[in-house]
Amino acid sequence: MKFDLQYTDGLSEARAGKITTDHGEIQTPIFMPVGTVGSVKGVHFRDLKEDIKAQIILGNTYHLYLRPGMEVIKAAGGLHKFNGWDRPLLTDSGGYQVFSLSANRKLKEHGAEIRSHLDGSKHIFTPENVVDIQRTIGADIIMAFDECTPGTADFKYAKNSMELTHRWLQRGITRFDETDPHYGHSQTFFPIVQGGVYPELRKQSAEFIASMGREGNAIGGLSVGEPAEVMYEMIEVVHPILPKDKPRYLMGVGTPQNILEAIARGVDMFDCVMPSRNGRNGMLFTRNGIMNMKNEKWKNDFSPVDPDGPSYVDKHYTKAYLRHLFVSKELLAMQIASIHNLAFYLWLVTEARKHIIEGDFTSWKNQMVKQVSTRL
């Protein structure tokens, strides 16, 4: 993987760059639609490419390991061949599942024992076998196995968690460096900054991660219960420490305003289930604000969903029709809303890149944050 830093904003830390992988280029800032089990729910790859304009999607090690399993993915020749996505892929190591499935897991020095949410079977995830699994999946960018520290954790817990993540990281790097890709394309390994909501821990973690000298770095353990302003503060703490010539990936974030504020603080890469998950439940994100498509107010509104929106959805479907589909519990409603929201998120980061290049990002961002936060 190669990263070229192309433009910087004069009034903020925002930057525009280009990531080059064996499966194609990625223009940053970038949003990655979440395809947890190898698919973005309810969305064809045709729509992801042509309408949403996704450049990279994300898969999840834990979920793919359980189903369909590594034997199937290996026999197919990796996830690219299995699902037919021929552009870059990133896999989350499963560290978030260690956090979200806390009732079904035990943390130990060796790794994490997790009970499957599917059938209750026990599985052990270690820094080493998580690398092995991601080698088998074949993603272009793979993540270190970490513990995602809860946003409400006290200092002692956050410190112990961070130190465990660092020890796991060293083991994961050793495994990555002593193994090779399976399918003829290169893979890149990203460490993850942890430390909870404590600036001194975040600083310490960022310094440790930066010292590993990998090709990119991630910031984890945010948007997990802490206030948004605290999240921004943690990004500001690690920003000057993480190398400027390498991409920075903020994991699992977030709302449109979260993404804009993080771009202003020097973040290059994002993923989140929010646009597709919220879309399936009737929430649409637009450049003018947020709409709940189940509301009565849209019943007789025959104007396009978003007249100036980036997706074919915005021009071919009316608010009244989409509301009718949701009220009728029609599956098409979820598909339309998912395509719209994902196209909007990709439009948002593409516009951010354009304004960084043109030199007016900060004024554009400040206005856009107000607009996208409005409830319509």
Summary of the structure (lengths in Angstrom):
residues: 376
radius of gyration: 20.2
end to end distance: 41.8
largest distance: 62.4
contacts: 1335
relative contact order: 0.14
helix: 44%
strand: 19%
